[in-house]
Amino acid sequence: MRFPRRTLLALSLALPALSAFAAPLVMGFSQVGAESEWRTANTSSVKSAAKEAGITLKFADAQQKQENQVKALRSFIAQKVDVIAFSPVVESGWETVLKEAKAAGIPVILTDRAVKVTDESLYVTFIGSDFVEEGRKAAKWLLDRVAKSTAPAINVVELQGTVGSAPAIDRKKGFEEIIKSNAKIQIIRSQSGDFTRAKGKEVMESFLKQKDKKIDVLYAHNDDMAIGAIQAIEEAGLKPGVDITIISIDGVRGAFEAMKAGKLNVTVECNPLLGPQLMQLAKDVVAKKPVEKRIKVIEGVYTADQAAKELPNRKY
């Protein structure tokens, strides 16, 4: 069967467009690691959302090392992916590799954590929580808690997240911004627990051995460190949530279980289920649709008396 020349010409012109339309969008995604319940839920959300959206996902686990993440981003650039998304291990040190992505014409989306760069055009948008506000929420809860206290001082120990990471920097900043309004509240010790249960337990054990000042409050930058610290507190013969008030951030199931058991007092939510939003954002970015530079996630604060009711609803 022979087609008229005009029909053949039309088909030849349409084939490249049809081929481009059929090809799935390819995303290179570099994850911080698997240091916590939160991160595991975040990874699961990204992977399942990519599958549902028909996006080919090239996934790399940085194992909490910036050098691994830079290597992954360069691999994505070499593979000529359509879009790169990553949750940076730390804030600084990204200028060079992001310039390489920009030179290759590959748009970059930041997820969960921000970066510090001199040129903000090196990334298209940042989707994630407001970590400073999370720190503020934690501190406001504490202010309300101690408002009627007659104690001359409220001694706080702080388990910080990974040194140099955006959530560690911002959660500390937000917390300190609010507690300075009450001179009785003092952070007497502060050290990184690297966002892990094991390190949170280890650092809390160290805090408890220092007997110069009584510990009234533990402020942990994430639930996993708080859960590790709870173990250390119990092994020291104290009652977590009673002898030491415990405040943490993330809102994972483990935190709700600890609150239900009376061992943790409050958790500030940080929603890890960013996958569906990220995939739609990636499609919009590749299609060159306008997107906001900063996209925030709406989150709440949950206390121990809400834990039993809310626990069945937790998806992570």
BAVOFI-370307 format. One record per atom (N, C-alpha, C): residue in three letters; x, y, z. Coordinates in steps of 0.02 Angstrom, whole numbers, padded with zeros to 5 digits, always signed. Example, Ala and Ser with C-alpha at 12.3 -4.5 7.8 and 13.67 -1.06 7.14 Angstrom:
// BAVOFI-370307
ala+00660-00284+00390ala+00615-00225+00390ala+00660-00165+00390ser+00642-00112+00354ser+00684-00053+00357ser+00645+00002+00394
// end
This chain:
// BAVOFI-370307
met+00043-00060+00000met+00000+00000+00000met+00044+00062+00000arg+00031+00108-00045arg+00072+00169-00050arg+00032+00229-00027phe+00067+00274+00013phe+00035+00335+00038phe+00055+00394-00006pro+00010+00442-00015pro+00028+00503-00052pro+00087+00537-00019arg+00127+00572-00059arg+00186+00606-00033arg+00168+00655+00023arg+00113+00690+00017arg+00091+00738+00068arg+00079+00704+00135thr+00049+00644+00133thr+00035+00606+00194thr+00100+00583+00227leu+00147+00559+00185leu+00212+00537+00212leu+00250+00594+00245leu+00246+00654+00214leu+00280+00713+00242leu+00250+00731+00309ala+00184+00729+00314ala+00150+00746+00377ala+00169+00697+00433leu+00173+00632+00413leu+00191+00582+00463leu+00263+00590+00487ser+00308+00607+00440ser+00379+00616+00458ser+00388+00675+00505leu+00348+00727+00496leu+00351+00786+00540leu+00322+00771+00608ala+00272+00728+00611ala+00238+00714+00674ala+00275+00664+00718leu+00314+00619+00687leu+00346+00566+00725leu+00392+00590+00781pro+00436+00640+00770pro+00478+00664+00825pro+00437+00690+00884ala+00383+00726+00868ala+00341+00753+00922ala+00306+00697+00960leu+00283+00646+00922leu+00249+00590+00955leu+00298+00551+00998ser+00360+00544+00973ser+00411+00508+01011ser+00428+00544+01075ala+00435+00611+01072ala+00451+00651+01131ala+00395+00647+01182phe+00332+00647+01155phe+00273+00645+01199phe+00271+00578+01236ala+00290+00524+01202ala+00285+00457+01230ala+00340+00444+01281ala+00397+00476+01274ala+00454+00463+01319ala+00438+00487+01389pro+00448+00444+01440pro+00433+00465+01508pro+00485+00516+01533leu+00462+00561+01575leu+00507+00609+01606leu+00556+00572+01651val+00619+00590+01649val+00670+00556+01690val+00695+00604+01744met+00689+00582+01807met+00711+00622+01864met+00770+00588+01899gly+00822+00625+01912gly+00876+00601+01954gly+00863+00627+02025phe+00858+00582+02073phe+00843+00603+02142phe+00897+00578+02189ser+00929+00625+02225ser+00980+00606+02274ser+00952+00618+02345gln+00948+00564+02383gln+00922+00566+02451gln+00980+00571+02501val+00967+00605+02557val+01017+00612+02610val+01043+00544+02632gly+00996+00500+02649gly+01015+00434+02675gly+00953+00398+02701ala+00963+00359+02754ala+00908+00322+02785ala+00917+00325+02861glu+00929+00386+02885glu+00949+00394+02955glu+00891+00393+03005ser+00829+00396+02980ser+00772+00402+03026ser+00708+00374+02995glu+00657+00366+03038glu+00591+00346+03013glu+00565+00397+02962trp+00578+00460+02977trp+00555+00514+02932trp+00584+00505+02863arg+00650+00494+02860arg+00684+00488+02795arg+00660+00428+02757thr+00648+00373+02792thr+00623+00313+02759thr+00555+00325+02727ala+00512+00361+02764ala+00445+00378+02739ala+00450+00425+02679asn+00497+00472+02682asn+00507+00520+02628asn+00529+00484+02564thr+00577+00438+02571thr+00600+00399+02514thr+00544+00358+02483ser+00505+00325+02526ser+00449+00284+02502ser+00399+00326+02464ser+00385+00387+02489ser+00338+00432+02457ser+00362+00453+02388val+00426+00469+02382val+00455+00490+02318val+00453+00433+02267lys+00472+00374+02288lys+00474+00317+02242lys+00404+00297+02218ser+00356+00294+02264ser+00288+00274+02245ser+00254+00327+02202ala+00267+00391+02218ala+00236+00445+02179ala+00265+00447+02108ala+00329+00433+02101ala+00360+00432+02034ala+00328+00378+01992lys+00318+00320+02022lys+00287+00264+01986lys+00217+00281+01964glu+00178+00311+02009glu+00109+00330+01993glu+00106+00384+01939ala+00156+00429+01940ala+00156+00484+01891ala+00187+00465+01824gly+00212+00403+01819gly+00242+00381+01756gly+00310+00413+01744ile+00344+00432+01798ile+00410+00463+01793ile+00464+00411+01807thr+00514+00408+01764thr+00571+00363+01774thr+00617+00394+01826leu+00626+00359+01882leu+00665+00385+01938leu+00733+00352+01943lys+00785+00392+01940lys+00853+00368+01952lys+00871+00390+02023phe+00872+00342+02069phe+00878+00357+02141phe+00948+00343+02167ala+00974+00389+02208ala+01040+00379+02238ala+01037+00397+02312asp+01063+00353+02354asp+01066+00363+02426asp+01136+00389+02444ala+01140+00449+02472ala+01205+00481+02487ala+01236+00455+02552gln+01198+00417+02591gln+01223+00390+02655gln+01251+00446+02699gln+01218+00503+02697gln+01234+00561+02739gln+01304+00591+02725lys+01329+00581+02664lys+01394+00608+02645lys+01387+00654+02585gln+01409+00716+02592gln+01402+00764+02538gln+01440+00742+02475glu+01499+00711+02484glu+01538+00691+02426glu+01500+00639+02384asn+01461+00596+02417asn+01420+00547+02380asn+01365+00582+02341gln+01338+00634+02371gln+01283+00670+02339gln+01308+00709+02278val+01365+00741+02284val+01394+00778+02228val+01408+00729+02170lys+01435+00671+02187lys+01449+00620+02136lys+01385+00598+02101ala+01331+00590+02140ala+01267+00570+02111ala+01239+00623+02064leu+01244+00686+02084leu+01219+00741+02042leu+01257+00743+01976arg+01323+00733+01980arg+01364+00733+01918arg+01346+00674+01873ser+01329+00618+01904ser+01307+00560+01866ser+01241+00575+01830phe+01195+00608+01864phe+01131+00627+01834phe+01142+00674+01774ile+01188+00721+01783ile+01204+00768+01729ile+01232+00731+01669ala+01278+00684+01682ala+01308+00645+01628ala+01255+00603+01591gln+01205+00580+01629gln+01152+00539+01599gln+01098+00581+01564lys+01105+00647+01570lys+01059+00694+01537lys+00986+00683+01558val+00975+00678+01623val+00907+00672+01648val+00869+00736+01633asp+00802+00734+01638asp+00762+00792+01624asp+00761+00842+01681val+00765+00816+01743val+00762+00859+01802val+00799+00825+01859ile+00830+00865+01901ile+00864+00839+01960ile+00828+00864+02022ala+00817+00820+02070ala+00790+00840+02135ala+00835+00809+02189phe+00848+00847+02241phe+00889+00818+02295phe+00876+00853+02361ser+00886+00814+02415ser+00881+00840+02482ser+00953+00846+02508pro+00981+00906+02510pro+01052+00914+02525pro+01072+00895+02596val+01128+00859+02601val+01154+00838+02666val+01168+00898+02710val+01202+00948+02682val+01217+01010+02718val+01199+01069+02674glu+01203+01130+02702glu+01181+01189+02664glu+01231+01214+02613ser+01295+01212+02630ser+01345+01245+02588ser+01384+01195+02545gly+01421+01222+02496gly+01465+01180+02455gly+01434+01153+02392trp+01381+01186+02367trp+01345+01160+02308trp+01355+01201+02245glu+01387+01259+02250glu+01393+01306+02193glu+01418+01272+02129thr+01474+01237+02135thr+01506+01209+02075thr+01462+01159+02039val+01435+01110+02075val+01395+01058+02042val+01328+01086+02016leu+01300+01135+02051leu+01238+01165+02027leu+01249+01207+01964lys+01308+01238+01959lys+01326+01274+01898lys+01334+01225+01840glu+01359+01166+01855glu+01366+01115+01803glu+01297+01093+01778ala+01250+01086+01823ala+01182+01066+01803ala+01150+01121+01761lys+01160+01183+01782lys+01131+01240+01745lys+01161+01244+01675ala+01227+01234+01670ala+01260+01236+01605ala+01235+01181+01559ala+01214+01125+01589ala+01188+01069+01550ala+01114+01078+01533gly+01084+01131+01559gly+01013+01145+01546gly+00966+01100+01584ile+00989+01074+01642ile+00947+01029+01682ile+00922+01067+01744pro+00856+01077+01750pro+00829+01113+01808pro+00837+01073+01873val+00847+01108+01928val+00858+01076+01993val+00804+01097+02042ile+00775+01048+02077ile+00725+01060+02129ile+00755+01038+02196leu+00752+01081+02246leu+00773+01063+02314leu+00713+01035+02351thr+00723+00979+02386thr+00669+00950+02425thr+00689+00944+02498asp+00645+00962+02542asp+00653+00956+02615asp+00704+01003+02644arg+00764+01010+02614arg+00817+01052+02642arg+00841+01104+02591ala+00861+01162+02617ala+00884+01217+02574ala+00960+01215+02566val+00985+01257+02521val+01057+01266+02512val+01072+01341+02517lys+01135+01356+02531lys+01159+01425+02530lys+01203+01434+02469val+01179+01474+02421val+01217+01489+02361val+01214+01563+02347thr+01263+01589+02312thr+01264+01661+02296thr+01216+01677+02239asp+01201+01627+02198asp+01156+01636+02141asp+01097+01589+02148glu+01039+01616+02167glu+00980+01574+02179glu+00949+01547+02114ser+00973+01571+02057ser+00947+01544+01994ser+00976+01474+01980leu+01023+01452+02022leu+01052+01385+02013leu+01002+01329+02030tyr+00949+01347+02064tyr+00894+01299+02074tyr+00829+01334+02058val+00780+01295+02037val+00716+01324+02015val+00670+01339+02073thr+00665+01290+02119thr+00618+01297+02175thr+00639+01253+02233phe+00613+01268+02291phe+00626+01228+02351phe+00559+01211+02383ile+00546+01145+02389ile+00485+01123+02422ile+00502+01088+02487gly+00472+01110+02541gly+00486+01079+02605gly+00457+01118+02663ser+00472+01094+02722ser+00446+01124+02783ser+00484+01188+02801asp+00454+01228+02844asp+00487+01287+02871asp+00520+01266+02937phe+00584+01251+02935phe+00619+01225+02994phe+00624+01276+03050val+00631+01339+03033val+00634+01392+03085val+00568+01393+03122glu+00514+01389+03085glu+00448+01390+03116glu+00437+01329+03160glu+00464+01272+03140glu+00459+01212+03181glu+00493+01223+03249gly+00552+01254+03247gly+00587+01270+03309gly+00548+01318+03352arg+00515+01366+03320arg+00473+01415+03357arg+00414+01380+03390lys+00382+01334+03353lys+00325+01298+03380lys+00345+01257+03442ala+00403+01225+03438ala+00428+01186+03495ala+00439+01231+03556ala+00468+01289+03544ala+00482+01336+03599ala+00419+01367+03627lys+00370+01382+03584lys+00307+01411+03608lys+00271+01362+03654trp+00273+01297+03635trp+00242+01247+03678trp+00277+01247+03746leu+00343+01252+03747leu+00380+01252+03810leu+00364+01314+03852leu+00358+01371+03820leu+00341+01433+03856leu+00274+01425+03891asp+00225+01397+03856asp+00159+01385+03886asp+00164+01335+03944arg+00206+01286+03936arg+00214+01233+03986arg+00242+01260+04052val+00290+01307+04046val+00325+01332+04106val+00298+01400+04130ala+00245+01424+04098ala+00219+01491+04113ala+00204+01500+04187lys+00177+01447+04220lys+00157+01452+04290lys+00207+01419+04337ser+00264+01400+04310ser+00315+01366+04350ser+00348+01415+04398thr+00358+01392+04460thr+00393+01434+04510thr+00467+01417+04515ala+00489+01371+04474ala+00560+01351+04474ala+00603+01411+04455pro+00660+01420+04488pro+00703+01477+04473pro+00737+01472+04405ala+00744+01410+04379ala+00776+01400+04314ala+00747+01338+04280ile+00744+01340+04213ile+00724+01283+04173ile+00784+01265+04129asn+00816+01209+04146asn+00876+01189+04111asn+00860+01142+04052val+00881+01163+03993val+00866+01126+03931val+00930+01097+03902val+00927+01033+03882val+00981+01004+03842val+00954+00995+03771glu+00997+01004+03723glu+00976+01004+03653glu+01014+00951+03613leu+00977+00908+03579leu+01006+00861+03531leu+00998+00890+03461gln+01053+00915+03434gln+01050+00946+03368gln+01054+00893+03314gly+01030+00911+03254gly+01036+00867+03197gly+01106+00870+03167thr+01113+00843+03107thr+01178+00841+03073thr+01209+00911+03068val+01271+00917+03089val+01306+00982+03088val+01307+01010+03017gly+01285+01073+03010gly+01286+01106+02945gly+01224+01096+02903ser+01178+01052+02926ser+01116+01040+02888ser+01065+01094+02902ala+01022+01108+02852ala+00972+01160+02859ala+00925+01148+02919pro+00898+01087+02929pro+00852+01079+02986pro+00887+01090+03053ala+00950+01069+03059ala+00985+01079+03123ala+00996+01153+03137ile+01017+01189+03086ile+01030+01261+03094ile+00965+01298+03109asp+00913+01284+03071asp+00851+01322+03076asp+00809+01303+03137arg+00808+01239+03156arg+00770+01219+03215arg+00801+01247+03278lys+00865+01254+03279lys+00900+01285+03336lys+00884+01360+03337lys+00888+01391+03279lys+00875+01463+03273lys+00805+01481+03296gly+00755+01444+03272gly+00685+01459+03289gly+00671+01449+03363phe+00699+01397+03392phe+00690+01382+03463phe+00720+01437+03506glu+00782+01456+03491glu+00816+01507+03531glu+00783+01575+03524glu+00756+01589+03465glu+00722+01653+03454glu+00663+01663+03502ile+00627+01609+03517ile+00568+01613+03559ile+00586+01609+03634ile+00631+01564+03653ile+00643+01555+03725ile+00679+01614+03757lys+00709+01658+03716lys+00744+01715+03746lys+00696+01764+03780ser+00631+01755+03769ser+00582+01798+03802ser+00571+01778+03875asn+00597+01718+03894asn+00591+01695+03963asn+00661+01680+03989ala+00687+01724+04031ala+00756+01719+04055ala+00769+01655+04096lys+00716+01624+04122lys+00725+01563+04162lys+00746+01504+04119ile+00728+01505+04055ile+00743+01449+04010ile+00813+01457+03981gln+00856+01409+03997gln+00925+01412+03973gln+00945+01345+03942ile+00977+01347+03884ile+01006+01287+03854ile+01074+01276+03886ile+01080+01224+03927ile+01143+01213+03964ile+01192+01168+03926arg+01166+01126+03882arg+01210+01084+03841arg+01178+01074+03773ser+01219+01073+03721ser+01194+01064+03653ser+01246+01026+03612gln+01225+00972+03581gln+01272+00931+03542gln+01234+00894+03487ser+01269+00881+03432ser+01237+00845+03376ser+01228+00771+03392gly+01168+00747+03375gly+01153+00676+03380gly+01146+00647+03310asp+01162+00688+03260asp+01164+00667+03190asp+01099+00637+03164phe+01043+00656+03197phe+00976+00634+03175phe+00964+00558+03183thr+01007+00522+03219thr+00998+00449+03226thr+00982+00430+03298arg+00947+00374+03307arg+00929+00349+03374arg+00992+00332+03414ala+01038+00296+03381ala+01098+00274+03416ala+01139+00332+03442lys+01147+00383+03400lys+01187+00441+03421lys+01148+00483+03472gly+01082+00486+03465gly+01041+00522+03513gly+01048+00491+03582lys+01048+00425+03586lys+01056+00389+03649lys+01125+00402+03678glu+01176+00399+03635glu+01245+00409+03658glu+01256+00478+03687val+01231+00528+03652val+01241+00598+03676val+01201+00611+03739met+01140+00583+03743met+01100+00592+03803met+01133+00560+03863glu+01164+00503+03854glu+01201+00470+03908glu+01256+00516+03933ser+01289+00550+03887ser+01342+00597+03905ser+01314+00656+03945phe+01257+00682+03922phe+01224+00738+03958phe+01207+00718+04030leu+01180+00657+04038leu+01157+00634+04103leu+01214+00622+04152lys+01273+00608+04126lys+01331+00596+04169lys+01358+00661+04200gln+01340+00717+04169gln+01364+00782+04194gln+01314+00806+04247lys+01333+00800+04310lys+01287+00810+04365lys+01285+00882+04392asp+01319+00929+04358asp+01324+00998+04385asp+01256+01032+04387lys+01212+01017+04339lys+01146+01048+04337lys+01093+00996+04320lys+01036+01001+04353lys+00980+00956+04340lys+00951+00970+04271ile+00936+00918+04233ile+00905+00926+04167ile+00829+00926+04176asp+00797+00980+04154asp+00724+00985+04158asp+00691+00967+04092val+00723+00985+04036val+00692+00978+03970val+00743+00952+03920leu+00721+00907+03876leu+00760+00887+03818leu+00725+00914+03756tyr+00762+00950+03714tyr+00737+00972+03649tyr+00777+00936+03596ala+00745+00890+03560ala+00778+00851+03508ala+00755+00875+03439his+00803+00883+03394his+00787+00907+03327his+00750+00857+03284asn+00746+00794+03306asn+00701+00748+03273asn+00680+00692+03321asp+00627+00656+03302asp+00598+00605+03345asp+00646+00547+03358asp+00684+00528+03307asp+00728+00470+03315asp+00780+00483+03370met+00809+00543+03371met+00856+00558+03425met+00821+00559+03493ala+00760+00584+03494ala+00721+00586+03556ala+00708+00515+03582ile+00691+00469+03536ile+00676+00400+03555ile+00740+00366+03582gly+00797+00380+03550gly+00860+00355+03576gly+00875+00382+03645ala+00861+00448+03654ala+00872+00481+03719ala+00827+00452+03773ile+00766+00434+03755ile+00719+00404+03803ile+00749+00340+03833gln+00782+00301+03791gln+00815+00240+03815gln+00868+00257+03867ala+00908+00308+03851ala+00962+00329+03897ala+00934+00354+03963ile+00878+00391+03960ile+00847+00418+04020ile+00821+00361+04065glu+00789+00312+04033glu+00762+00255+04071glu+00819+00215+04102glu+00873+00205+04065glu+00929+00166+04091glu+00964+00203+04149ala+00954+00269+04152ala+00982+00308+04207ala+00935+00309+04268gly+00879+00272+04264gly+00833+00267+04320gly+00784+00324+04325leu+00776+00362+04271leu+00729+00419+04270leu+00669+00403+04225lys+00616+00443+04235lys+00556+00433+04194lys+00552+00486+04140pro+00562+00465+04076pro+00556+00513+04020pro+00484+00539+04015gly+00477+00602+04002gly+00410+00632+03997gly+00383+00655+04064val+00416+00633+04118val+00395+00652+04186val+00453+00688+04221asp+00507+00652+04232asp+00566+00684+04263asp+00599+00733+04216ile+00598+00717+04152ile+00625+00761+04101ile+00571+00770+04047thr+00551+00832+04036thr+00503+00847+03982thr+00538+00840+03915ile+00506+00805+03868ile+00538+00792+03804ile+00498+00822+03746ile+00533+00863+03707ile+00504+00897+03649ile+00544+00874+03588ser+00509+00854+03535ser+00545+00834+03474ser+00508+00857+03412ile+00538+00844+03355ile+00510+00866+03291ile+00510+00808+03241asp+00458+00803+03203asp+00446+00760+03145asp+00375+00733+03144gly+00354+00701+03200gly+00286+00674+03202gly+00282+00604+03171val+00333+00563+03180val+00331+00494+03153val+00292+00449+03202arg+00273+00390+03178arg+00234+00343+03219arg+00269+00328+03286gly+00335+00320+03283gly+00372+00305+03344gly+00363+00358+03398ala+00357+00420+03376ala+00347+00475+03424ala+00277+00470+03455phe+00227+00453+03415phe+00159+00446+03440phe+00153+00387+03488glu+00190+00334+03473glu+00190+00277+03518glu+00223+00295+03585ala+00277+00335+03581ala+00310+00358+03642ala+00265+00405+03682met+00228+00448+03647met+00182+00494+03682met+00126+00455+03715lys+00100+00405+03679lys+00046+00364+03706lys+00069+00328+03770ala+00133+00309+03772ala+00161+00276+03831ala+00181+00325+03885gly+00172+00390+03872gly+00188+00441+03922gly+00262+00458+03927lys+00300+00439+03876lys+00373+00450+03878lys+00397+00510+03838leu+00354+00539+03798leu+00370+00598+03758leu+00312+00646+03764asn+00325+00710+03770asn+00272+00758+03786asn+00240+00791+03725val+00282+00805+03674val+00255+00841+03615val+00301+00830+03555thr+00270+00825+03496thr+00309+00823+03434thr+00280+00873+03385val+00324+00909+03352val+00304+00958+03301val+00308+00923+03233glu+00254+00925+03196glu+00251+00887+03134glu+00296+00917+03080cys+00328+00870+03043cys+00366+00887+02983cys+00348+00833+02932asn+00305+00850+02885asn+00275+00800+02840asn+00325+00775+02788pro+00340+00710+02788pro+00388+00683+02738pro+00356+00663+02672leu+00290+00663+02668leu+00255+00636+02610leu+00251+00687+02554leu+00310+00706+02529leu+00315+00758+02478leu+00312+00732+02407gly+00313+00665+02399gly+00317+00635+02333gly+00268+00660+02280pro+00202+00658+02294pro+00154+00680+02243pro+00164+00753+02222gln+00176+00797+02271gln+00189+00868+02255gln+00252+00876+02213leu+00304+00838+02231leu+00367+00842+02195leu+00360+00820+02123met+00323+00767+02110met+00315+00743+02042met+00276+00792+01998gln+00225+00822+02027gln+00187+00872+01989gln+00231+00934+01976leu+00269+00952+02026leu+00315+01009+02020leu+00366+00996+01965ala+00393+00934+01963ala+00442+00917+01912ala+00412+00923+01842lys+00351+00899+01834lys+00318+00904+01769lys+00309+00977+01749asp+00289+01019+01796asp+00279+01090+01782asp+00345+01124+01764val+00398+01107+01800val+00463+01137+01788val+00490+01119+01719val+00485+01054+01702val+00509+01031+01636val+00468+01062+01580ala+00403+01073+01593ala+00359+01105+01544ala+00368+01181+01542lys+00414+01205+01585lys+00429+01278+01590lys+00369+01319+01613lys+00327+01289+01654lys+00272+01326+01684lys+00299+01365+01744pro+00270+01423+01760pro+00295+01462+01817pro+00280+01426+01883val+00329+01423+01928val+00319+01393+01994val+00347+01441+02046glu+00322+01435+02108glu+00347+01477+02161glu+00417+01456+02181lys+00458+01504+02202lys+00527+01490+02222lys+00528+01449+02287arg+00480+01462+02331arg+00477+01427+02396arg+00407+01400+02407ile+00402+01335+02415ile+00338+01302+02426ile+00339+01270+02495lys+00297+01294+02540lys+00296+01269+02609lys+00242+01217+02619val+00253+01175+02669val+00206+01122+02687val+00171+01143+02752ile+00105+01134+02754ile+00066+01152+02814ile+00068+01093+02863glu+00087+01108+02927glu+00096+01055+02976glu+00071+01077+03045gly+00062+01028+03090gly+00034+01042+03156gly+00080+01025+03213val+00054+01031+03274val+00089+01013+03336val+00046+00962+03373tyr+00076+00907+03395tyr+00038+00854+03429tyr+00066+00842+03498thr+00021+00840+03547thr+00040+00829+03617thr+00021+00759+03640ala+00047+00740+03698ala+00037+00672+03724ala-00037+00654+03731asp-00079+00703+03749asp-00150+00687+03759asp-00187+00676+03693gln-00155+00691+03637gln-00185+00680+03571gln-00160+00615+03539ala-00108+00586+03568ala-00072+00531+03535ala-00116+00470+03521ala-00153+00446+03571ala-00192+00385+03562ala-00244+00392+03506lys-00275+00450+03502lys-00326+00461+03450lys-00294+00468+03381glu-00237+00501+03378glu-00205+00516+03313glu-00163+00459+03286leu-00137+00415+03329leu-00092+00362+03308leu-00119+00320+03249pro-00182+00298+03249pro-00206+00257+03194pro-00206+00295+03126asn-00205+00361+03129asn-00207+00401+03068asn-00138+00414+03037arg-00084+00399+03074arg-00017+00414+03049arg+00000+00370+02990lys+00026+00400+02938lys+00046+00363+02878lys+00121+00353+02874tyr+00155+00376+02926tyr+00229+00367+02927tyr+00254+00364+02998
// end
